[in-house]
């Protein structure tokens, strides 16, 4: 009888197996960076911070991963950066994924971080302080900048230009290996590279573009 | 006699920092015993080490000299690596623990992030945090130093910047004649007393006692330099009303920190007072935050006499925050 109980307990632990949320870049099909968008446009950098990610189910307490901050990098070498692991939860109970696009304001207002928040990752401004929440770089004929480059370094955590966004994605059937997609086509259609080609400080444009980025996340 | 000598030895060591009761609580915690604080001492070595620049020739101390209250005396604009001239006058470094933002325009919101700015500026240290970390990692000396402070020899941005800021936060200047008068240990001369009254009437609103700044960003009416075209705080906030605004600097240690103003345009205090005597408050769209302060020549002399009581010699000549001997030995060894 005791053995059976232990076995049942063991089995129920297996039922609550490890779950992962995987960020994927989609442009008709799954792609990674560098990526040729069209004859005239290409992308060679796309990285952003994710913080305060949680899976919300029918329980009061949402599920959170051990790590607090993630630097999602769509470079083809950085697949592990896009995986977020959650321990022991029942995938079937999850109804919503919620996360902050960018480093949450409280952390930004503090000092220098370590790990993915270390300024050596190139996601911290030096001429003025604060994290770059979302960084996208590429080439486009539409950009009048030098070498037709476009550089969108979107950040800012102080009023009036707060570029931190909350993304909430309701989900019908959550799986143990759940993907969250970033729709590159939608983003490229929404940005006006003739005007919005070089953004490197907290500004109105940065806020507008992080709102656009927020709208590009979806789940199937 | 022997006891007196021994006593004066301990006084000159100035083992710990004591905040007088008229000083408000600082924003950052101050390392009160800097001489026995390993983090401060590591930061002090980094502060004076030329290794911070791309070509190993300049350090933080090149523009922030301890003998000048950590300002760059006699330089209107500071020069960094390869004799490059910057846009602004290097500000004096002291009492930073009471400030909530840094630089003339407040671009930096946290003291730990501050050093990244000069480190990466092509006209200052011309380097990067990545380059600095790899230099430190390949130095046996620094590996040992980091181990001493952190218990392992990991060298990352956080540790480098934390130790630099610990040293900077230990730079507390509160031992001027003004402070001794405030504590009842000394008295002002008649002239200083007159000057103090003038100060309270005309200057205290922005250069607020006892730190002698409200640390706000304000327009003091200086005409813009047509070559530098420096709009100050506006560059950071992008908000029109912030044009021409710069941080109100502390008036402590003025004898050591000349030339004055964000671009070091005035060499003498009297020139500064003359500027304040002929401010036009309303200049088209521009709203100047100071009203014209007209003082007679004698009143100016009185005011200056008071301002000189804000010099803190004990701070300026404190050997414990000057170039560290240990670094000197290390440099000779190389």
Interface residues (C-beta under 8 A of the other chain):
Chain A: X109 X110 X111 X112 X113 X114 X118 X119 X120 X124 X126 X127 X128 X129 X130 X158 X160 X161 X201 X202 X203
Chain B: X107 X108 X109 X110 X111 X112 X113 X114 X116 X117 X119 X120 X121 X129 X130 X133 X156 X157 X158 X161 X162 X165 X236 X238 X239
